[in-house]
Every structure is written in structure tokens, then in C-alpha cells.
Amino acid sequence: MTAVLSTHGLLARYGDFQALYGIDIELHQGEAVALIGANGAGKSTLLRSIMGLLPVGREMVRLHGDPVGGTATDRMVQKGVAIVPEGRRLFTGMSVEDNLRVAIDQAARMGAKGGWTLPRLHQLFPILKEKARTQVQSLSGGQQQMVAIGRALLCQPRVLLCDEISLGLAPKVIREIYAALPEIRATGTAMIVVEQDVGLARSASDRLYCMLEGRVTLTGRSAEITREQIGKAYFGAGHGVV
Ligand SMILES: Nc1ncnc2c1ncn2[C@@H]1O[C@H](COP(=O)(O)OP(=O)(O)OP(=O)(O)O)[C@@H](O)[C@H]1O
């Protein structure tokens, strides 16, 4: 079966600094894949490379088998890939609804079709209806994250890239946000979830990739990989179990 999204020997640099050294990953329809690894392992760089935010070779990223590496970000969104970026990047000074309408208008301009509407999103995160007129900077971190996820969903993605959506949030809020992911997958959307919390990453994914210093050091089914394997892959051989 052709992967929805795949990378092939993906290399990425920031000037002279090489951040990724030949990354091969695959994501299949409706699948959730977790990307774990210590700070600086290259997880965000991988998502940014897929999204066209860093220059990469055309053959290094494939969408349904078609080479798309280096495609501009708005074109990637048009092709059905959306990102929930680290730090959320909402439009401050605008209400929740206006933030979401930016995505609705963008999707309409691109001719993107799918099942995500404002009422559907309000079912997923009811607080977004209650806070529709509230300026996003007045929301809690968890509510802001829900807006960021909503904004990505309203682009009608077939592939959703989530970059550390639990960062800085209370455990109860993290549970609430992660509880929404199976509903999103049920619509057929595949997702890559970058997550620092290994337990959370495992429970939210079918498969995982562990990265270390710009390379994939471990991959397999999340339920089958042992803590010891993850510990070695996370810190390099010779280190203890996480
Ligand atoms: N804009 C940049 N310019 C130069 N180097 C960068 C830049 N962004 C990231 N890097 C470097 O690239 C490497 C990978 O960073 P990246 O942010 O992808 O890691 P990460 O696994 O997502 O970690 P984190 O959990 O801290 O976000 C790190 O060594 C980082 O310092």
C-alpha cells in the first residue's frame, strides 16, 4: 500500500549546520505515528521540512507517492497537509472565531473539501463555541491549543502534523486534547504527533519513530517497543531506561 506521506533520505540544514541526516519515515491512511526524541533531536525540523518551511530535495518528501519536497507551504496545505505548529502561532488581537475563519476562508479559496465545519469543531471542543468572541490572547494555553488544532482541521487535512501540542499544559488539559485525536483519525486523517512525553506518545500512536541527533534510532509498533529500547534510542547506547 502506498504511504499517504513518506520521506526518503531527507536531509535538512540551517546554514552550515546539518540538522537531519537521511530520514526515512512512512505514514499510512488513518494512522497515528509518534515522533519522539530529546530536545534538539530534529523532530520539529522534520515537520518543517515536510511542510515546505525548509528547503529539501523534491524526491525527499512524497505525498501518495508523488514527489513534493520543497513545495511551498500554502501548496502543501492545498494538497491536504496541515500543521499545528509548536507555540501555536495564533493571530493575537483577533477573536477565536476570526482565527478560525481565516482557515475557513483559506480552505474555501483553495477549494479544499472535507467534513470539518465550525459546528463540527464546536462538538469536538465545546469551549471554542463558548469563547467564540474572546480574543485568543485571553484564553488559557489549552484553549489556545484547541484553536490551533481547529485552525489546522478547518483546512480539511488528510495529514495532520502536530508539534508538541502538550507543551506547557496541565495533565488534565493534555488528556482532554489527546482525547480528541481518535475522533480526528476516525475521519480518515493520518497524523504525525511530535511528543516529549514518551508514555503519551505511545498511547496516542500506532507506530513510533525515535530520533537522536538528526537520525531515526528506533521504529516499530508503539505497543510492542520496550521501555529499554526507547531508553537506548532516546539517549544513545549506554544510557539508562527512561
Ligand atoms: N532556526 C534554526 N537555526 C539554526 N539551528 C536550528 C534552528 N532551528 C533548530 N535548529 C537546530 O536544529 C537541531 C534540531 O532542532 P529541532 O527544533 O528540530 O529539534 P526538536 O527535536 O524539535 O527539539 P525540541 O523538542 O527542542 O523542539 C537542533 O540542534 C537545533 O539547535
The ligand as an ORCA input file, in Angstrom:
! r2SCAN-3c Opt
* xyz 0 1
  N      16.389     28.204     13.036
  C      17.426     27.441     13.374
  N      18.689     27.822     13.073
  C      19.759     27.044     13.400
  N      19.657     25.845     14.022
  C      18.423     25.433     14.339
  C      17.241     26.191     14.044
  N      16.174     25.505     14.484
  C      16.647     24.373     15.036
  N      17.988     24.326     14.953
  C      18.855     23.249     15.424
  O      18.486     22.067     14.734
  C      18.516     20.947     15.621
  C      17.159     20.277     15.629
  O      16.225     21.177     16.228
  P      14.677     20.841     16.322
  O      13.986     22.073     16.832
  O      14.216     20.257     15.055
  O      14.681     19.732     17.444
  P      13.462     19.079     18.201
  O      13.703     17.626     18.237
  O      12.181     19.548     17.612
  O      13.649     19.663     19.647
  P      12.654     20.498     20.577
  O      11.904     19.488     21.331
  O      13.606     21.267     21.424
  O      11.811     21.368     19.698
  C      18.948     21.485     16.983
  O      20.339     21.279     17.113
  C      18.633     22.961     16.904
  O      19.508     23.719     17.718
*
